[in-house]
Amino acid sequence: MCLAVGMITPPYGLCMLLASSIAKLSVSKSIVALLPYVAVILVTIIIVAFLPEIALWLPSFIE
């Protein structure tokens, strides 16, 4: 999830740059459209970082 945030946010943002060039949109319009999604991803990353049991409950059944 952290890598996904890195791929869609500037300054690198390769996926964002490719998507905006395919859609023929400016990068600034793409950034504005992505902000709600990035916010949700960042909140999810913070929750998983502080409560790792949420992400590890399914692998715990394998033991």
Secondary structure as GFF3:
##gff-version 3
##sequence-region A 1 63
A	DSSP	alpha_helix	2	8	.	.	.	ID=ss1
A	DSSP	alpha_helix	14	22	.	.	.	ID=ss2
A	DSSP	alpha_helix	27	50	.	.	.	ID=ss3
A	DSSP	alpha_helix	53	60	.	.	.	ID=ss4
###
